[in-house]
Amino acid sequence: MAHDTFEVGDLTAVIGDNASDEISSHRAGYNGLWSLTHRAGDRSFFVPGIAGLNLEHIISGDGEADRDVFFEPRRSPMTFTRPDENVAELYQPPTHTTYLESWTRFELVAPHYVDLSFRCRATQHVFTHDYIGLFWASYMNAPADKSLYFRGGMLGRGQPNYWQQLCSPAHNRDSTARHRDDDFEMTFAEDAPDALYKNFSPLRFDVPFFYGNFDDFTVAYLFDRSDGIRFTQSPSGGGANAERETTNPAWDFQFLIPDYEIAKEYEFRMRAVFRPKCSREEIDREFKEWRKSLEA
């Protein structure tokens, strides 16, 4: 079974691996949340046929001109299991180019949360630039507001921890926001094509979460750390929506592992929130309470 349906609290999700599905018209390659709806809404948060929280890229710095390498998690086999009523797990054996092995666990939590935990390990010495980069894409279903919002500022401006808005003007332009203390520089082969993760916004985040507006809902992504996490936005990464006469933005994130070791497991956790629209103060509270719960 490549996918299944989960109903928990206010959310109904279809979670699956990177196989296609003729009945739902799901396209091959896209994995994670095939669809997600809220009982108070009338459409999926994600573009039909593709996905949210989709493992999109394994970044090594080499071979990116080859689409089978650039989209390696889409092309390499992946399996879906349902170990518990509210839990899905995607397992990807060592992939065809970078030989990265990974486990992605999704757990739906009432009333409106999807918790994701990710583990991976390198099985061969093929990351020649001495880092591993992972990239997740969420193809949002034509929201009127394409922006991501987070707390942060610009370096060297003496700006306090104010709310910032990231809405890049075009795909691959000013697309990635790093943490204020993030000075890690990924290196790439000389013939490497452009990509979202190579283009940086002047904005830096201070607190590891962002949110966006979708119809009458707030969508927030909360992370268990700042180290290695980067936020990425594209105004058109999910293509176009002719009915709504607009584009589908991508609300993405990265997890970077500098100076990796072979066979060592690396992991992070995040929580995705899909709730009726709320204040920024409420989002702050959600983040603080979730982070506190991780310490219990």
Secondary structure as the mmCIF struct_conf table of DSSP 4:
data_model
#
loop_
_struct_conf.conf_type_id
_struct_conf.id
_struct_conf.beg_label_comp_id
_struct_conf.beg_label_asym_id
_struct_conf.beg_label_seq_id
_struct_conf.end_label_comp_id
_struct_conf.end_label_asym_id
_struct_conf.end_label_seq_id
STRN STRN1 HIS A 3 VAL A 8
TURN_TY1_P TURN_TY1_P1 GLY A 9 ASP A 10
STRN STRN2 LEU A 11 GLY A 16
BEND BEND1 ASN A 18 ASN A 18
STRN STRN3 ASP A 21 ASP A 21
TURN_TY1_P TURN_TY1_P2 GLU A 22 SER A 25
STRN STRN4 HIS A 26 HIS A 26
HELX_LH_PP_P HELX_LH_PP_P1 ARG A 27 ARG A 27
TURN_TY1_P TURN_TY1_P3 ALA A 28 GLY A 29
STRN STRN5 GLY A 32 HIS A 38
TURN_TY1_P TURN_TY1_P4 ARG A 39 ALA A 40
BEND BEND2 ASP A 42 ARG A 43
BEND BEND3 PHE A 45 PHE A 45
STRN STRN6 PHE A 46 PHE A 46
TURN_TY1_P TURN_TY1_P5 PRO A 48 GLY A 49
BEND BEND4 ILE A 50 ILE A 50
STRN STRN7 GLY A 52 GLY A 52
BEND BEND5 LEU A 53 LEU A 53
STRN STRN8 ASN A 54 ILE A 59
BEND BEND6 GLY A 61 ASP A 62
TURN_TY1_P TURN_TY1_P6 GLU A 64 ALA A 65
BEND BEND7 ASP A 66 ASP A 66
HELX_RH_AL_P HELX_RH_AL_P1 ARG A 67 PHE A 70
TURN_TY1_P TURN_TY1_P7 PHE A 71 PHE A 71
HELX_RH_AL_P HELX_RH_AL_P2 GLU A 72 ARG A 75
BEND BEND8 SER A 76 SER A 76
STRN STRN9 THR A 79 ASP A 84
TURN_TY1_P TURN_TY1_P8 GLU A 85 ASN A 86
STRN STRN10 VAL A 87 GLN A 92
HELX_LH_PP_P HELX_LH_PP_P2 PRO A 93 PRO A 93
BEND BEND9 PRO A 94 PRO A 94
HELX_LH_PP_P HELX_LH_PP_P3 THR A 95 THR A 95
TURN_TY1_P TURN_TY1_P9 HIS A 96 THR A 98
STRN STRN11 LEU A 100 VAL A 109
TURN_TY1_P TURN_TY1_P10 ALA A 110 HIS A 112
STRN STRN12 TYR A 113 ALA A 122
BEND BEND10 GLN A 124 HIS A 125
TURN_TY1_P TURN_TY1_P11 THR A 128 HIS A 129
BEND BEND11 ASP A 130 ASP A 130
STRN STRN13 TYR A 131 ALA A 137
STRN STRN14 TYR A 139 MET A 140
BEND BEND12 ALA A 144 ALA A 144
STRN STRN15 LEU A 148 MET A 154
TURN_TY1_P TURN_TY1_P12 LEU A 155 GLY A 158
BEND BEND13 ASN A 161 ASN A 161
STRN STRN16 TYR A 162 LEU A 166
BEND BEND14 PRO A 169 ALA A 170
TURN_TY1_P TURN_TY1_P13 HIS A 171 ASN A 172
BEND BEND15 ARG A 173 ASP A 174
STRN STRN17 THR A 176 HIS A 179
TURN_TY1_P TURN_TY1_P14 ARG A 180 ASP A 181
TURN_TY1_P TURN_TY1_P15 GLU A 190 ASP A 191
HELX_LH_PP_P HELX_LH_PP_P4 ALA A 192 ASP A 194
HELX_RH_3T_P HELX_RH_3T_P1 LEU A 196 LYS A 198
STRN STRN18 PHE A 200 PHE A 205
BEND BEND16 ASP A 206 PRO A 208
STRN STRN19 PHE A 209 PHE A 214
TURN_TY1_P TURN_TY1_P16 ASP A 215 ASP A 216
STRN STRN20 PHE A 217 PHE A 223
BEND BEND17 ASP A 224 ASP A 224
BEND BEND18 SER A 226 SER A 226
TURN_TY1_P TURN_TY1_P17 ASP A 227 GLY A 228
STRN STRN21 ILE A 229 SER A 234
BEND BEND19 PRO A 235 SER A 236
TURN_TY1_P TURN_TY1_P18 GLY A 237 GLY A 238
STRN STRN22 ALA A 240 ASN A 241
TURN_TY1_P TURN_TY1_P19 ALA A 242 GLU A 245
STRN STRN23 THR A 246 THR A 247
STRN STRN24 ALA A 250 PRO A 258
TURN_TY1_P TURN_TY1_P20 ASP A 259 ASP A 259
TURN_TY1_P TURN_TY1_P21 ILE A 262 ALA A 263
STRN STRN25 TYR A 266 PRO A 276
HELX_RH_AL_P HELX_RH_AL_P3 ARG A 280 GLU A 295
#
